């Protein structure tokens, strides 16, 4: 029992150190937690135990739920067509590119190549959302469009992870039917629950969300799918409810980022093998280039098609090329289910981390939009859904 508390103290201490470093340097706390986890796993003897695995898994599920719940339904509907097209291609191009490269060029087996495609197809909602808030671009149309497209990309990632690695049996049928019914009922049920029982010290509405997430996650795992799939869909369908209850989502953010996600990201870092990284630097560089090239080739022409200016189009493309949370979740899923080995996992997570840092830095340094007033979409006539984003205002 004493070792349990020493283990808890060491992991929480590392999470605290990560927060202090993040505040001091301005680097995303998730990146710092992964880095410190890598140091702990390779030099300090950090290893996971069952209760850490549970907290880490719950953390990944909560992260996924919050990513869906953070969507502004009004903004999403306003930018529906461009966000669906840009977000869809942002998922599909790197998914196919990374899968083809690892399968045909690097000789990974098909399932491992599929994990690589899923892990490198992502866009980091966490990174992009933080950038949008910091720059206040979330208040104008280009920022809202980028956020909406990010959600579409990550929905493709979550669906791919859930569909490709599921076992199609009677449990899958039960999972699909129950999840479909739950997603239909949950918006109204959640609204009633929050209104009738919200605001109490015992937080019944938070416990209700935890119950739904655990139940749907259990069904998903029983069907050999992934628990993050129903979590993301649950977040999407109740996003409109959370728009009207900002205090609740802030409380859930506090719980998630204080207690749960540090265990997920530190565990993700602890599983990275530095000897495997040293032996695979060339492959890491090539996979990073595959992700960047496929994102740019897929997304940048669409930004011109939707009449963004060159600066805004480049900014959008670079932010769509970021990755972090879902990439880490996908790689860790592959490792824990024996689809990829530790060396392959280390490569994928390192590429994911690099994609969180490099394109964000380039976008913020050289391509941040100069506009300070809201863009208004202008209907151009043919086709009637094109949006006009002037170069400067």
C-alpha positions in Angstrom: 0.0 0.0 0.0 2.9 2.4 0.7 4.2 1.8 -2.8 0.8 2.8 -4.2 1.1 6.2 -2.6 4.7 6.6 -3.5 3.8 5.8 -7.1 0.9 8.3 -7.0 3.1 11.0 -5.5 5.8 10.5 -8.2 3.3 10.6 -11.1 1.4 13.6 -9.7 4.7 15.4 -8.9 5.7 14.9 -12.6 2.3 16.3 -13.6 2.9 19.4 -11.4 6.3 19.9 -12.8 4.9 19.7 -16.3 2.3 22.4 -15.5 5.0 24.7 -14.1 7.3 24.2 -17.1 4.3 24.8 -19.5 3.4 28.1 -17.7 7.1 29.2 -17.8 7.7 28.3 -21.5 4.3 28.6 -23.1 4.6 25.1 -24.5 1.4 22.9 -24.4 1.2 21.0 -21.1 0.4 17.8 -23.0 3.7 18.0 -24.8 5.6 18.6 -21.6 3.9 15.7 -19.9 4.8 13.4 -22.8 8.4 14.6 -22.7 8.7 14.2 -18.9 7.0 10.8 -19.1 9.6 9.7 -21.7 12.4 10.9 -19.2 10.7 9.0 -16.4 10.2 5.8 -18.4 13.7 5.7 -19.7 15.7 7.0 -16.8 13.6 7.0 -13.6 12.0 3.6 -13.8 8.4 4.8 -14.3 6.1 2.0 -15.4 2.3 1.6 -15.4 0.2 -0.4 -13.0 -3.5 -1.3 -13.4 -4.9 1.8 -11.6 -2.8 4.1 -13.7 -4.0 2.3 -16.8 -7.6 2.9 -15.7 -7.1 6.6 -15.0 -5.2 7.0 -18.3 -7.9 5.3 -20.3 -10.6 7.4 -18.6 -8.5 10.5 -19.4 -8.4 9.7 -23.1 -12.1 9.1 -23.1 -12.8 12.4 -21.3 -10.4 14.3 -23.7 -12.3 12.9 -26.6 -15.7 13.7 -25.1 -14.7 17.3 -24.4 -13.3 17.7 -28.0 -16.8 16.9 -29.3 -18.6 18.9 -26.7 -16.5 22.1 -27.5 -18.1 22.4 -30.9 -20.2 25.5 -31.4 -23.2 24.1 -33.3 -24.2 27.5 -34.8 -20.7 28.1 -36.2 -20.5 24.5 -37.5 -23.8 24.8 -39.4 -22.7 28.2 -40.8 -19.5 26.7 -42.2 -20.8 23.2 -42.9 -19.8 22.7 -46.5 -16.3 24.1 -46.4 -15.5 22.5 -43.1 -16.8 19.1 -44.3 -14.7 19.2 -47.4 -11.5 20.7 -45.9 -11.8 18.5 -42.7 -12.6 15.4 -44.7 -9.6 15.7 -47.1 -7.4 16.7 -44.1 -8.2 13.3 -42.7 -8.2 11.2 -45.8 -5.0 12.4 -47.6 -2.5 11.7 -44.7 -4.4 8.6 -43.7 -3.9 7.0 -47.1 -0.4 8.5 -47.5 1.0 7.3 -44.2 -0.7 3.9 -44.5 0.7 3.4 -48.0 4.2 4.6 -47.0 4.5 2.3 -43.9 3.0 -0.7 -45.8 4.7 -0.5 -49.2 7.9 1.3 -48.4 8.7 0.4 -44.8 7.3 -3.1 -44.8 4.9 -2.8 -41.8 2.0 -5.3 -41.8 -1.4 -4.0 -42.9 -2.9 -3.5 -39.4 0.2 -1.7 -38.2 0.1 0.5 -41.3 -3.5 1.3 -40.6 -2.6 2.4 -37.1 0.1 4.7 -38.6 -2.5 6.1 -41.0 -5.0 6.8 -38.3 -2.3 8.3 -35.9 -0.9 10.7 -38.5 -4.3 11.7 -40.0 -5.3 13.8 -37.0 -5.5 17.5 -36.4 -4.9 18.6 -32.8 -8.1 20.3 -31.6 -6.3 21.0 -28.3 -3.5 22.9 -30.0 -5.7 24.7 -32.6 -8.3 25.6 -29.9 -5.5 27.1 -27.7 -4.1 29.1 -30.6 -7.5 30.4 -31.6 -8.3 31.5 -28.1 -4.9 33.2 -27.6 -5.1 35.1 -30.9 -8.9 35.7 -30.7 -9.3 34.3 -34.1 -12.1 32.1 -32.7 -14.2 35.3 -32.9 -13.9 35.7 -36.7 -15.1 33.5 -39.5 -11.7 32.0 -40.5 -11.0 30.9 -37.0 -14.5 29.3 -36.7 -14.0 27.6 -40.0 -10.6 26.1 -39.0 -12.1 24.8 -35.7 -15.1 23.3 -37.5 -12.8 21.6 -40.0 -10.6 20.3 -37.2 -13.6 18.6 -35.6 -14.5 16.9 -38.9 -10.9 15.6 -39.3 -10.9 14.1 -35.8 -14.3 12.6 -36.4 -12.8 10.8 -39.4 -9.9 9.6 -37.2 -12.2 8.4 -34.4 -14.5 6.6 -36.9 -11.5 5.0 -38.7 -10.1 3.7 -35.4 -13.4 2.3 -34.3 -14.3 0.8 -37.7 -11.0 -0.7 -38.8 -10.2 -2.6 -35.6 -13.7 -3.7 -34.6 -14.8 -7.4 -34.6 -18.1 -7.6 -36.5 -20.2 -10.0 -34.4 -23.4 -9.8 -32.5 -21.8 -7.6 -29.9 -21.0 -5.1 -32.6 -24.6 -5.1 -33.6 -25.6 -4.5 -30.0 -23.1 -1.7 -29.7 -24.3 0.0 -32.9 -28.0 -0.2 -32.0 -27.6 0.8 -28.3 -25.2 3.7 -29.2 -27.6 4.9 -32.0 -30.5 4.9 -29.6 -28.5 6.6 -26.8 -27.3 9.4 -29.1 -30.9 10.0 -30.2 -32.1 10.2 -26.5 -29.1 11.8 -24.8 -29.5 15.5 -25.9 -33.0 15.8 -24.4 -32.2 13.6 -21.4 -29.0 15.6 -20.7 -30.9 18.9 -21.0 -33.5 17.6 -18.5 -30.9 16.2 -16.1 -28.8 19.4 -16.1 -31.9 21.6 -15.6 -33.5 19.5 -12.8 -30.4 18.4 -10.9 -27.6 20.8 -11.9 -25.7 23.1 -9.6 -25.6 20.8 -6.6 -22.6 20.1 -4.5 -22.7 16.4 -5.3 -22.4 17.2 -9.1 -25.0 14.7 -10.3 -24.8 16.0 -13.9 -21.1 15.2 -14.0 -21.7 11.7 -12.6 -24.4 11.2 -15.2 -21.9 12.0 -18.0 -19.3 9.7 -16.4 -21.9 6.9 -16.3 -22.9 7.3 -20.0 -19.2 7.4 -21.0 -18.3 4.3 -19.0 -21.4 2.3 -20.2 -20.9 3.2 -23.9 -17.1 2.6 -23.6 -17.8 -0.8 -22.1 -20.0 -1.7 -25.0 -17.4 -0.5 -27.5 -14.6 -2.5 -25.9 -16.8 -5.6 -25.7 -17.4 -5.2 -29.4 -13.6 -5.0 -29.9 -13.9 -1.4 -30.9 -12.5 1.7 -29.1 -14.1 3.6 -26.2 -13.2 7.0 -27.7 -15.6 6.5 -30.6 -18.9 6.7 -28.5 -17.2 9.3 -26.3 -16.6 11.6 -29.2 -20.1 11.0 -30.6 -21.7 11.7 -27.2 -19.8 14.9 -27.0 -21.0 16.0 -30.5 -24.7 15.4 -29.8 -24.7 17.3 -26.4 -22.5 20.1 -27.6 -25.6 22.4 -27.9 -26.4 21.7 -24.3 -22.9 22.7 -23.2 -23.1 25.9 -25.1 -25.8 27.0 -22.7 -23.9 25.8 -19.6 -20.3 27.1 -19.7 -19.8 26.6 -16.0 -20.4 22.8 -16.2 -17.9 22.3 -19.0 -15.3 24.4 -17.1 -15.8 22.1 -14.1 -15.4 19.0 -16.3 -12.3 20.6 -17.9 -10.8 21.1 -14.4 -11.5 17.5 -13.4 -10.1 16.1 -16.7 -6.9 18.2 -16.9 -6.1 18.1 -13.2 -6.6 14.4 -12.5 -7.0 12.3 -15.6 -5.1 13.6 -18.7 -1.7 13.8 -16.9 -1.8 10.1 -16.4 -2.6 9.5 -20.0 0.1 11.8 -21.4 2.8 10.7 -18.9 2.0 7.1 -19.7 2.2 7.8 -23.4 5.7 9.3 -22.9 6.8 6.6 -20.6 6.2 4.0 -23.3 8.5 5.7 -25.7 11.8 3.9 -26.1 14.8 6.2 -26.6 17.0 3.4 -28.1 14.2 2.7 -30.6 14.0 6.5 -31.5 17.8 6.7 -32.0 17.6 3.7 -34.4 14.7 5.2 -36.3 15.5 8.9 -36.8 15.4 8.6 -40.6 12.0 6.9 -40.6 10.7 9.6 -38.2 11.8 12.4 -40.5 10.3 10.6 -43.5 6.9 10.0 -41.8 6.9 13.6 -40.6 7.4 14.7 -44.2 4.6 12.3 -45.4 2.2 13.9 -43.0 3.1 17.5 -43.9 3.1 16.9 -47.6 -0.2 15.1 -47.7 -1.8 17.7 -45.5 -0.5 20.5 -47.6 -1.4 18.9 -51.0 -4.8 18.0 -49.7 -5.8 21.2 -47.8 -4.1 24.1 -49.4 -5.8 23.9 -52.8 -9.2 23.8 -51.0 -8.4 27.0 -49.1 -7.9 28.7 -52.5 -11.1 27.0 -53.9 -13.0 28.6 -51.0 -11.4 31.9 -51.8 -9.2 32.4 -48.7 -6.3 34.7 -49.2 -2.8 33.2 -49.6 -1.8 34.1 -46.0 -5.1 32.8 -44.5 -5.0 29.7 -46.6 -1.4 28.9 -45.6 -2.3 29.5 -41.9 -5.3 27.2 -42.2 -3.3 24.5 -43.9 -0.5 24.5 -41.3 -2.9 24.4 -38.3 -4.8 21.5 -40.0 -1.4 19.7 -40.1 -1.0 19.7 -36.3 -1.5 16.6 -34.3 -1.4 15.5 -30.6 -4.2 14.1 -28.6 -5.9 11.7 -31.0 -2.6 10.8 -32.6 -1.3 9.7 -29.2 -4.6 7.9 -28.4 -4.4 6.0 -31.7 -0.8 5.0 -31.3 -1.3 3.9 -27.6 -4.4 1.9 -28.7 -2.2 0.1 -31.3 0.5 -0.7 -28.7 -1.8 -1.9 -25.9 -3.7 -4.2 -28.3 -0.5 -5.7 -29.8 -1.1 -4.2 -33.3 2.3 -2.3 -33.3 5.4 -2.9 -31.3 7.2 -0.5 -29.0 9.6 0.7 -31.7 6.8 1.5 -34.0 4.9 3.2 -31.2 7.9 5.3 -30.4 8.2 6.4 -34.0 4.6 7.4 -34.3 4.4 9.3 -31.1 7.5 11.2 -31.9 6.1 12.2 -35.3 2.8 13.2 -33.6 4.7 15.5 -31.2 6.8 17.0 -34.0 3.6 17.8 -35.9 2.2 19.6 -32.8 5.2 21.9 -32.6 6.6 22.6 -36.1 3.5 23.6 -38.1 2.1 25.6 -35.2 5.4 27.6 -34.8 5.6 28.3 -38.6 1.9 29.3 -38.8 2.1 31.7 -35.8 5.5 33.2 -36.9 4.9 33.8 -40.6 1.3 33.3 -41.5 -0.9 34.5 -38.7 -3.8 36.6 -40.3 -3.5 40.3 -39.8 -7.2 41.0 -39.7 -8.7 42.2 -36.5 -12.3 42.5 -37.5 -14.7 39.7 -38.3 -14.7 38.3 -41.8 -18.2 38.1 -43.3 -18.7 35.4 -46.0 -19.6 36.8 -49.3 -21.7 34.7 -51.7 -20.0 34.7 -55.1 -22.7 33.3 -57.3 -21.1 30.2 -58.9 -20.8 28.0 -57.1 -23.1 29.5 -54.5 -21.3 28.1 -51.4 -17.9 29.7 -52.0 -16.7 32.0 -49.2 -14.6 35.1 -49.8 -11.8 35.8 -47.4 -10.0 39.1 -48.4 -6.2 39.2 -48.1 -6.3 42.0 -45.6 -8.9 44.3 -44.1 
